[in-house]
Amino acid sequence: MFSRPGTLHATLCCWFLLMMTIRLEAQRIVLGNPSMEGEPGKGIIPSPWFIAGGTPDTQPGIFDVKQQPSAGRSYIGMHSGKGFLEGTGQALQQPLKPHTTYVLSFDLAFTAYYLYPACYGNLAIYGGNAPGDTAALLWTSGNFTHTDWKRYHAVFRAMQAWRYISFWAYPATPCNKSSFGIALLIDNLSAIDELIPPVVTATVKPCSCGEVTDGSITLHVTGGAPPFQFQLDNGMWQTDSVFNGLVAGPHNGKIKDSHEFSATVDTVVASPWKNCLVVFPNAFSPNNDGQNDIFRPKVYDAIHDYRLQVYDRWGKLVFSSQAPGSGWDGNVRGVRADVQSYVYICTYTDSRQEQHMLKGSVFLLY
C-alpha cells in the first residue's frame, strides 16, 4: 500500500504503476547548503544560494523577524508585492531530466510583519537555464498564514532539462495591508529526488514454539528517498528495519521516506510448533546426499546456555558445540568417524528458564 502527504495530482497513481514495472535508478540532486546557514544580514544570502530578484535576507533578526530556524542557525526570508518580487535560487549539480517527476521538501512559515504588514505567504518554484530564470513554473504552495514551521512536499514534473531552480515570494492575490504584503520564511530543504514511490516487503522469522515470543520481522524498501523510518503495529518510529521479540500472529509494518511518502505491508509471524521442546535424531548419515548429513537437534524453543558433547563407545570426546545450529558432520579431526553408535549429552536452559539435560545415543552410518 502506498500513501502520500498532502494533495498530489491523480496522475501519480499512473506513475506508480509504471515505476512498479520499470525500476530505474532514481536521480537525486543534492542542494548546496540546504539549511541556508549564514550570517544574518539585509539583502544578503549564504553561498551557494544567489539572489534571483529583489533583496532577500538571511534571518533571523532582520526587520524584527524573530522566528527561530527549523534547522541549523539561519534561514532565508523574502517579501514581495506588485512590481517587486524577491527570490533566491541555486545552480543544480545536474540538470533535471525532461518528462520526469520530482519531489522536494522544505519548511515554510508566514510572518505577519516583514518591514511592512503582510497578508499571507505564497511560494512559487521555477525552473530555468540561468540565474533568476523563471522559464517554467514548477509548483506553488498556495496562500498560507501559519506562523510556525510546516513541512511542505513539492511534487513537480520537469518538461525540459532545467539547470537552475529558484524560489520566490509570489503575490497571488492583492493585499489590503501594504504594497509588499506577501512574506515568507524558508528553511531546511531536502535533496530533489526523482519520485519513485516506496514499496515495502517483509521477511519473517517464526516463533520457535507457541509459548515464546522470539519471532522477528525485517522490513525491506525499494523506491522512495532515504533515509527511511520503520514502524510496526502503530508503535514508535525507528531507524532500524528489524523488529524482534514478536508474538505469533498478524502484524502490520509501515515505512516512510524522507519526503514522508509511506508504504505498508501486512504479514504473519507463524508458530509452526505448538509445544516447546528440543528433539535429537537417533541416526544420521554424513554421505553428502543432502539428507540427514549433520547430527544436531531440532529446536522448537528459545533456548540458551546450550552445550552438546558427543562421545564414542570408549568415552572419547569426538565433537562439542555451544551453538544449536552447529552440528557434527561425522568427521573427527578431518577423518571420517567409524560406523558405530555414539553417546551424546546436551544441556540447555529453555524459555521458562528451566535447565535440561538430554542423554541418548545416535547411530552413524554411511
PEVEN-V189648 format. One record per residue. N is the residue number from 1. RES is the residue in three letters. SS is DSSP state (h for helix, s for strand, l for the rest). PHI is phi as a letter, one per 20 degrees, with the letter a starting at -180 (none if undefined). PSI is psi in whole degrees, 0 to 359 (999 if undefined). Layout:
# PEVEN-V189648
n=N res=RES ss=SS phi=PHI psi=PSI
n=N res=RES ss=SS phi=PHI psi=PSI
This chain:
# PEVEN-V189648
n=1 res=MET ss=l phi=none psi=139
n=2 res=PHE ss=s phi=c psi=132
n=3 res=SER ss=s phi=c psi=163
n=4 res=ARG ss=l phi=c psi=149
n=5 res=PRO ss=l phi=e psi=146
n=6 res=GLY ss=l phi=m psi=200
n=7 res=THR ss=l phi=d psi=119
n=8 res=LEU ss=l phi=d psi=165
n=9 res=HIS ss=l phi=f psi=147
n=10 res=ALA ss=l phi=f psi=338
n=11 res=THR ss=l phi=f psi=350
n=12 res=LEU ss=h phi=g psi=325
n=13 res=CYS ss=h phi=f psi=325
n=14 res=CYS ss=h phi=f psi=319
n=15 res=TRP ss=h phi=f psi=323
n=16 res=PHE ss=h phi=f psi=313
n=17 res=LEU ss=h phi=f psi=322
n=18 res=LEU ss=h phi=f psi=314
n=19 res=MET ss=h phi=f psi=340
n=20 res=MET ss=h phi=f psi=332
n=21 res=THR ss=h phi=d psi=333
n=22 res=ILE ss=l phi=d psi=97
n=23 res=ARG ss=l phi=e psi=96
n=24 res=LEU ss=l phi=e psi=156
n=25 res=GLU ss=l phi=f psi=122
n=26 res=ALA ss=l phi=f psi=140
n=27 res=GLN ss=l phi=e psi=137
n=28 res=ARG ss=s phi=c psi=121
n=29 res=ILE ss=s phi=d psi=111
n=30 res=VAL ss=l phi=e psi=128
n=31 res=LEU ss=l phi=e psi=143
n=32 res=GLY ss=l phi=f psi=141
n=33 res=ASN ss=l phi=l psi=60
n=34 res=PRO ss=l phi=f psi=337
n=35 res=SER ss=l phi=e psi=10
n=36 res=MET ss=l phi=l psi=51
n=37 res=GLU ss=l phi=f psi=127
n=38 res=GLY ss=l phi=a psi=169
n=39 res=GLU ss=l phi=f psi=132
n=40 res=PRO ss=l phi=g psi=140
n=41 res=GLY ss=s phi=a psi=154
n=42 res=LYS ss=l phi=f psi=129
n=43 res=GLY ss=l phi=m psi=20
n=44 res=ILE ss=l phi=c psi=148
n=45 res=ILE ss=l phi=c psi=155
n=46 res=PRO ss=l phi=f psi=148
n=47 res=SER ss=l phi=f psi=148
n=48 res=PRO ss=l phi=e psi=15
n=49 res=TRP ss=l phi=f psi=147
n=50 res=PHE ss=s phi=c psi=161
n=51 res=ILE ss=s phi=e psi=117
n=52 res=ALA ss=s phi=e psi=335
n=53 res=GLY ss=s phi=a psi=150
n=54 res=GLY ss=l phi=m psi=214
n=55 res=THR ss=l phi=c psi=66
n=56 res=PRO ss=l phi=f psi=156
n=57 res=ASP ss=s phi=c psi=152
n=58 res=THR ss=s phi=e psi=120
n=59 res=GLN ss=s phi=d psi=166
n=60 res=PRO ss=l phi=e psi=175
n=61 res=GLY ss=l phi=o psi=347
n=62 res=ILE ss=h phi=e psi=134
n=63 res=PHE ss=h phi=l psi=34
n=64 res=ASP ss=h phi=m psi=26
n=65 res=VAL ss=l phi=e psi=118
n=66 res=LYS ss=l phi=d psi=2
n=67 res=GLN ss=l phi=g psi=130
n=68 res=GLN ss=l phi=f psi=148
n=69 res=PRO ss=l phi=f psi=152
n=70 res=SER ss=l phi=e psi=341
n=71 res=ALA ss=l phi=b psi=141
n=72 res=GLY ss=l phi=m psi=213
n=73 res=ARG ss=l phi=d psi=350
n=74 res=SER ss=l phi=b psi=173
n=75 res=TYR ss=s phi=b psi=180
n=76 res=ILE ss=s phi=d psi=136
n=77 res=GLY ss=s phi=d psi=146
n=78 res=MET ss=s phi=b psi=149
n=79 res=HIS ss=s phi=c psi=152
n=80 res=SER ss=s phi=b psi=167
n=81 res=GLY ss=s phi=b psi=185
n=82 res=LYS ss=l phi=f psi=121
n=83 res=GLY ss=l phi=n psi=359
n=84 res=PHE ss=s phi=c psi=110
n=85 res=LEU ss=l phi=d psi=138
n=86 res=GLU ss=s phi=d psi=139
n=87 res=GLY ss=s phi=b psi=160
n=88 res=THR ss=s phi=c psi=156
n=89 res=GLY ss=s phi=b psi=183
n=90 res=GLN ss=s phi=b psi=143
n=91 res=ALA ss=s phi=f psi=135
n=92 res=LEU ss=l phi=e psi=143
n=93 res=GLN ss=l phi=f psi=332
n=94 res=GLN ss=l phi=b psi=147
n=95 res=PRO ss=l phi=f psi=154
n=96 res=LEU ss=l phi=f psi=149
n=97 res=LYS ss=l phi=e psi=134
n=98 res=PRO ss=l phi=g psi=145
n=99 res=HIS ss=l phi=l psi=38
n=100 res=THR ss=s phi=c psi=141
n=101 res=THR ss=s phi=e psi=137
n=102 res=TYR ss=s phi=c psi=163
n=103 res=VAL ss=s phi=c psi=137
n=104 res=LEU ss=s phi=c psi=129
n=105 res=SER ss=s phi=d psi=151
n=106 res=PHE ss=s phi=a psi=169
n=107 res=ASP ss=s phi=d psi=136
n=108 res=LEU ss=s phi=c psi=150
n=109 res=ALA ss=s phi=b psi=154
n=110 res=PHE ss=l phi=d psi=146
n=111 res=THR ss=l phi=c psi=129
n=112 res=ALA ss=l phi=f psi=347
n=113 res=TYR ss=s phi=b psi=120
n=114 res=TYR ss=l phi=c psi=80
n=115 res=LEU ss=l phi=m psi=323
n=116 res=TYR ss=l phi=c psi=157
n=117 res=PRO ss=s phi=f psi=140
n=118 res=ALA ss=l phi=c psi=153
n=119 res=CYS ss=l phi=e psi=322
n=120 res=TYR ss=s phi=a psi=172
n=121 res=GLY ss=s phi=d psi=150
n=122 res=ASN ss=l phi=b psi=120
n=123 res=LEU ss=s phi=d psi=133
n=124 res=ALA ss=s phi=d psi=134
n=125 res=ILE ss=s phi=d psi=131
n=126 res=TYR ss=s phi=c psi=150
n=127 res=GLY ss=s phi=d psi=147
n=128 res=GLY ss=s phi=a psi=184
n=129 res=ASN ss=l phi=c psi=18
n=130 res=ALA ss=l phi=b psi=158
n=131 res=PRO ss=l phi=g psi=128
n=132 res=GLY ss=l phi=m psi=2
n=133 res=ASP ss=l phi=f psi=126
n=134 res=THR ss=l phi=d psi=48
n=135 res=ALA ss=l phi=f psi=324
n=136 res=ALA ss=s phi=c psi=122
n=137 res=LEU ss=s phi=f psi=118
n=138 res=LEU ss=s phi=e psi=324
n=139 res=TRP ss=s phi=a psi=148
n=140 res=THR ss=s phi=c psi=148
n=141 res=SER ss=l phi=f psi=335
n=142 res=GLY ss=l phi=n psi=162
n=143 res=ASN ss=l phi=f psi=136
n=144 res=PHE ss=s phi=b psi=155
n=145 res=THR ss=l phi=c psi=14
n=146 res=HIS ss=l phi=f psi=132
n=147 res=THR ss=l phi=e psi=353
n=148 res=ASP ss=l phi=e psi=161
n=149 res=TRP ss=l phi=f psi=138
n=150 res=LYS ss=s phi=c psi=138
n=151 res=ARG ss=s phi=e psi=129
n=152 res=TYR ss=s phi=d psi=151
n=153 res=HIS ss=s phi=c psi=100
n=154 res=ALA ss=s phi=e psi=117
n=155 res=VAL ss=s phi=d psi=123
n=156 res=PHE ss=s phi=b psi=161
n=157 res=ARG ss=s phi=d psi=121
n=158 res=ALA ss=s phi=e psi=129
n=159 res=MET ss=l phi=e psi=347
n=160 res=GLN ss=l phi=c psi=171
n=161 res=ALA ss=l phi=e psi=69
n=162 res=TRP ss=l phi=f psi=139
n=163 res=ARG ss=l phi=d psi=353
n=164 res=TYR ss=s phi=c psi=151
n=165 res=ILE ss=s phi=c psi=142
n=166 res=SER ss=s phi=c psi=153
n=167 res=PHE ss=s phi=c psi=127
n=168 res=TRP ss=s phi=c psi=141
n=169 res=ALA ss=s phi=f psi=112
n=170 res=TYR ss=l phi=d psi=122
n=171 res=PRO ss=l phi=f psi=106
n=172 res=ALA ss=l phi=e psi=327
n=173 res=THR ss=l phi=c psi=157
n=174 res=PRO ss=l phi=f psi=155
n=175 res=CYS ss=l phi=d psi=127
n=176 res=ASN ss=l phi=e psi=6
n=177 res=LYS ss=l phi=e psi=326
n=178 res=SER ss=l phi=a psi=168
n=179 res=SER ss=l phi=e psi=355
n=180 res=PHE ss=l phi=c psi=54
n=181 res=GLY ss=l phi=e psi=16
n=182 res=ILE ss=s phi=d psi=115
n=183 res=ALA ss=s phi=c psi=140
n=184 res=LEU ss=s phi=b psi=158
n=185 res=LEU ss=s phi=c psi=140
n=186 res=ILE ss=s phi=c psi=141
n=187 res=ASP ss=s phi=b psi=164
n=188 res=ASN ss=l phi=l psi=61
n=189 res=LEU ss=l phi=e psi=146
n=190 res=SER ss=l phi=e psi=181
n=191 res=ALA ss=l phi=f psi=160
n=192 res=ILE ss=s phi=e psi=110
n=193 res=ASP ss=s phi=d psi=134
n=194 res=GLU ss=s phi=f psi=132
n=195 res=LEU ss=l phi=e psi=104
n=196 res=ILE ss=l phi=c psi=103
n=197 res=PRO ss=l phi=g psi=141
n=198 res=PRO ss=l phi=f psi=149
n=199 res=VAL ss=s phi=c psi=135
n=200 res=VAL ss=s phi=d psi=137
n=201 res=THR ss=s phi=c psi=171
n=202 res=ALA ss=s phi=c psi=143
n=203 res=THR ss=s phi=d psi=143
n=204 res=VAL ss=s phi=c psi=133
n=205 res=LYS ss=s phi=d psi=120
n=206 res=PRO ss=l phi=f psi=163
n=207 res=CYS ss=l phi=f psi=148
n=208 res=SER ss=l phi=f psi=324
n=209 res=CYS ss=l phi=a psi=175
n=210 res=GLY ss=l phi=f psi=342
n=211 res=GLU ss=l phi=e psi=2
n=212 res=VAL ss=l phi=c psi=160
n=213 res=THR ss=l phi=c psi=68
n=214 res=ASP ss=l phi=d psi=22
n=215 res=GLY ss=s phi=f psi=161
n=216 res=SER ss=s phi=b psi=154
n=217 res=ILE ss=s phi=c psi=133
n=218 res=THR ss=s phi=d psi=126
n=219 res=LEU ss=s phi=e psi=138
n=220 res=HIS ss=s phi=c psi=136
n=221 res=VAL ss=s phi=d psi=134
n=222 res=THR ss=s phi=d psi=149
n=223 res=GLY ss=l phi=m psi=194
n=224 res=GLY ss=l phi=m psi=180
n=225 res=ALA ss=l phi=c psi=119
n=226 res=PRO ss=l phi=f psi=161
n=227 res=PRO ss=l phi=f psi=156
n=228 res=PHE ss=l phi=d psi=155
n=229 res=GLN ss=s phi=c psi=152
n=230 res=PHE ss=s phi=c psi=145
n=231 res=GLN ss=s phi=b psi=145
n=232 res=LEU ss=s phi=c psi=129
n=233 res=ASP ss=l phi=l psi=42
n=234 res=ASN ss=l phi=m psi=26
n=235 res=GLY ss=l phi=e psi=201
n=236 res=MET ss=l phi=f psi=144
n=237 res=TRP ss=l phi=f psi=145
n=238 res=GLN ss=s phi=b psi=161
n=239 res=THR ss=l phi=e psi=347
n=240 res=ASP ss=l phi=e psi=134
n=241 res=SER ss=l phi=e psi=358
n=242 res=VAL ss=s phi=d psi=134
n=243 res=PHE ss=s phi=c psi=119
n=244 res=ASN ss=s phi=d psi=172
n=245 res=GLY ss=s phi=m psi=39
n=246 res=LEU ss=s phi=e psi=148
n=247 res=VAL ss=l phi=e psi=158
n=248 res=ALA ss=l phi=f psi=143
n=249 res=GLY ss=s phi=p psi=184
n=250 res=PRO ss=s phi=f psi=147
n=251 res=HIS ss=s phi=b psi=151
n=252 res=ASN ss=s phi=d psi=120
n=253 res=GLY ss=s phi=d psi=148
n=254 res=LYS ss=s phi=b psi=143
n=255 res=ILE ss=s phi=c psi=157
n=256 res=LYS ss=s phi=b psi=146
n=257 res=ASP ss=l phi=e psi=188
n=258 res=SER ss=l phi=f psi=343
n=259 res=HIS ss=l phi=d psi=11
n=260 res=GLU ss=l phi=m psi=19
n=261 res=PHE ss=l phi=f psi=142
n=262 res=SER ss=s phi=c psi=164
n=263 res=ALA ss=s phi=b psi=151
n=264 res=THR ss=s phi=c psi=159
n=265 res=VAL ss=s phi=b psi=136
n=266 res=ASP ss=s phi=d psi=135
n=267 res=THR ss=s phi=b psi=171
n=268 res=VAL ss=s phi=c psi=130
n=269 res=VAL ss=s phi=e psi=117
n=270 res=ALA ss=l phi=e psi=165
n=271 res=SER ss=l phi=c psi=83
n=272 res=PRO ss=l phi=f psi=342
n=273 res=TRP ss=l phi=c psi=115
n=274 res=LYS ss=l phi=f psi=311
n=275 res=ASN ss=l phi=e psi=143
n=276 res=CYS ss=l phi=e psi=123
n=277 res=LEU ss=s phi=a psi=169
n=278 res=VAL ss=s phi=c psi=127
n=279 res=VAL ss=s phi=c psi=132
n=280 res=PHE ss=l phi=d psi=144
n=281 res=PRO ss=l phi=f psi=159
n=282 res=ASN ss=l phi=e psi=2
n=283 res=ALA ss=s phi=a psi=157
n=284 res=PHE ss=s phi=b psi=159
n=285 res=SER ss=l phi=c psi=93
n=286 res=PRO ss=l phi=f psi=65
n=287 res=ASN ss=l phi=d psi=14
n=288 res=ASN ss=l phi=m psi=32
n=289 res=ASP ss=l phi=e psi=4
n=290 res=GLY ss=l phi=n psi=3
n=291 res=GLN ss=l phi=c psi=117
n=292 res=ASN ss=l phi=l psi=41
n=293 res=ASP ss=l phi=e psi=338
n=294 res=ILE ss=l phi=d psi=136
n=295 res=PHE ss=s phi=e psi=111
n=296 res=ARG ss=l phi=a psi=163
n=297 res=PRO ss=l phi=e psi=160
n=298 res=LYS ss=s phi=e psi=118
n=299 res=VAL ss=s phi=d psi=119
n=300 res=TYR ss=s phi=d psi=60
n=301 res=ASP ss=l phi=a psi=163
n=302 res=ALA ss=l phi=e psi=92
n=303 res=ILE ss=l phi=d psi=161
n=304 res=HIS ss=s phi=b psi=178
n=305 res=ASP ss=s phi=l psi=44
n=306 res=TYR ss=s phi=e psi=142
n=307 res=ARG ss=s phi=b psi=130
n=308 res=LEU ss=s phi=c psi=133
n=309 res=GLN ss=s phi=c psi=137
n=310 res=VAL ss=s phi=c psi=133
n=311 res=TYR ss=s phi=c psi=150
n=312 res=ASP ss=l phi=e psi=184
n=313 res=ARG ss=l phi=f psi=343
n=314 res=TRP ss=l phi=e psi=7
n=315 res=GLY ss=l phi=n psi=14
n=316 res=LYS ss=l phi=e psi=132
n=317 res=LEU ss=s phi=f psi=123
n=318 res=VAL ss=s phi=d psi=343
n=319 res=PHE ss=s phi=b psi=144
n=320 res=SER ss=s phi=b psi=142
n=321 res=SER ss=s phi=b psi=150
n=322 res=GLN ss=l phi=d psi=17
n=323 res=ALA ss=l phi=c psi=122
n=324 res=PRO ss=l phi=g psi=331
n=325 res=GLY ss=l phi=e psi=351
n=326 res=SER ss=l phi=d psi=113
n=327 res=GLY ss=l phi=d psi=178
n=328 res=TRP ss=s phi=e psi=130
n=329 res=ASP ss=l phi=e psi=10
n=330 res=GLY ss=l phi=n psi=5
n=331 res=ASN ss=s phi=d psi=146
n=332 res=VAL ss=s phi=c psi=109
n=333 res=ARG ss=l phi=l psi=43
n=334 res=GLY ss=l phi=n psi=1
n=335 res=VAL ss=s phi=d psi=138
n=336 res=ARG ss=s phi=f psi=131
n=337 res=ALA ss=l phi=f psi=159
n=338 res=ASP ss=l phi=f psi=153
n=339 res=VAL ss=l phi=f psi=116
n=340 res=GLN ss=s phi=a psi=180
n=341 res=SER ss=s phi=e psi=136
n=342 res=TYR ss=s phi=d psi=154
n=343 res=VAL ss=s phi=d psi=137
n=344 res=TYR ss=s phi=c psi=151
n=345 res=ILE ss=s phi=c psi=125
n=346 res=CYS ss=s phi=c psi=129
n=347 res=THR ss=s phi=c psi=146
n=348 res=TYR ss=s phi=a psi=166
n=349 res=THR ss=s phi=d psi=130
n=350 res=ASP ss=l phi=e psi=185
n=351 res=SER ss=l phi=f psi=342
n=352 res=ARG ss=l phi=e psi=10
n=353 res=GLN ss=l phi=m psi=27
n=354 res=GLU ss=l phi=e psi=138
n=355 res=GLN ss=s phi=e psi=143
n=356 res=HIS ss=s phi=c psi=151
n=357 res=MET ss=s phi=c psi=120
n=358 res=LEU ss=s phi=d psi=131
n=359 res=LYS ss=s phi=c psi=145
n=360 res=GLY ss=s phi=a psi=185
n=361 res=SER ss=s phi=c psi=150
n=362 res=VAL ss=s phi=c psi=138
n=363 res=PHE ss=s phi=d psi=126
n=364 res=LEU ss=s phi=e psi=128
n=365 res=LEU ss=l phi=b psi=159
n=366 res=TYR ss=l phi=d psi=999
